């Protein structure tokens, strides 16, 4: 199993617009072969010392059966369409692809 943490930095004030577009794409992603989990999350202030809260970032928590399934996801037609819809409000994207040891 592959775990993915995708951090997406959004233009200031555009989180609601981004989440609307993102959430409309979730059913298509969950229907993909090998997708086990695909959830958008935002930081919650907890007061814990090591936490760094970022109000302009959405973190996507994903689980995939394999790296092949993840790679297929990234080029799926609905993902290309999603990327075109959010390109003007996304500032940066970073991925952590993790495997349990």
Helices and strands as residue ranges (DSSP letters): E 2-10, H 15-30, E 35-42, E 57-64, H 67-74, H 77-86, E 90-99
